[in-house]
Amino acid sequence: MFGFELTGTTASIAALVIVSFTFVLFVLEKYPPEVIAIGSAATMLILGLLPLESAVGSCRTRRPGPSPSCS
């Protein structure tokens, strides 16, 4: 995404750092959990660690109308 993507060992280390940082922020309870989770997901999307299809795939539905979990 954005022409920038981490691969191999660098991607593994970056993912580990992001998850560790997320865990620490959850434990400290300095920010709301929603903010921490969305920030972590956005960081992983920008770095190319989380494919866009995986992030938004759960909100897609085959039936017309909004999905109850993504509205």
C-alpha positions as CSV (number, residue, x, y, z in Angstrom):
1,M,0.0,0.0,0.0
2,F,1.3,3.5,-0.9
3,G,4.2,1.9,-2.7
4,F,5.8,1.0,0.6
5,E,5.8,-2.5,1.9
6,L,7.8,-4.3,4.5
7,T,8.9,-7.9,3.8
8,G,10.6,-10.7,5.5
9,T,12.4,-10.2,8.8
10,T,11.7,-6.5,8.8
11,A,8.0,-7.1,8.6
12,S,8.1,-9.6,11.4
13,I,10.0,-7.2,13.7
14,A,7.7,-4.3,12.8
15,A,4.6,-6.5,13.6
16,L,6.1,-7.6,16.9
17,V,6.9,-4.0,17.9
18,I,3.4,-2.8,16.9
19,V,1.6,-5.6,18.8
20,S,3.9,-5.1,21.9
21,F,3.2,-1.3,21.8
22,T,-0.5,-2.0,21.5
23,F,-0.4,-4.4,24.5
24,V,1.4,-1.8,26.6
25,L,-1.1,0.9,25.7
26,F,-4.0,-1.4,26.6
27,V,-2.5,-2.2,30.0
28,L,-1.8,1.5,30.7
29,E,-5.4,2.5,29.8
30,K,-4.2,6.0,28.9
31,Y,-6.4,6.1,25.7
32,P,-9.7,4.4,24.9
33,P,-9.3,0.9,23.6
34,E,-11.0,1.8,20.3
35,V,-8.4,4.5,19.6
36,I,-5.6,2.1,20.3
37,A,-7.0,-0.7,18.1
38,I,-7.8,1.6,15.2
39,G,-4.4,3.2,15.4
40,S,-2.7,-0.2,15.4
41,A,-4.7,-1.4,12.5
42,A,-4.1,1.8,10.5
43,T,-0.3,1.5,11.2
44,M,-0.3,-2.1,9.9
45,L,-2.3,-1.1,6.8
46,I,0.1,1.8,6.0
47,L,3.2,-0.4,6.5
48,G,1.7,-3.1,4.3
49,L,1.6,-5.7,7.1
50,L,-2.2,-6.1,6.9
51,P,-3.7,-6.5,3.4
52,L,-6.6,-4.1,2.7
53,E,-8.8,-7.1,1.7
54,S,-8.3,-8.7,5.1
55,A,-9.1,-5.4,6.9
56,V,-12.4,-4.7,5.1
57,G,-13.4,-8.2,3.9
58,S,-15.4,-8.9,7.0
59,C,-17.6,-5.9,6.3
60,R,-18.7,-7.1,2.9
61,T,-21.9,-9.0,2.6
62,R,-23.6,-10.8,-0.3
63,R,-27.0,-9.6,0.5
64,P,-28.4,-6.1,0.0
65,G,-28.5,-3.7,2.9
66,P,-26.0,-2.9,5.6
67,S,-24.3,-5.6,7.6
68,P,-25.3,-5.5,11.2
69,S,-21.7,-5.8,12.4
70,C,-20.3,-3.0,10.1
71,S,-23.0,-0.4,10.3
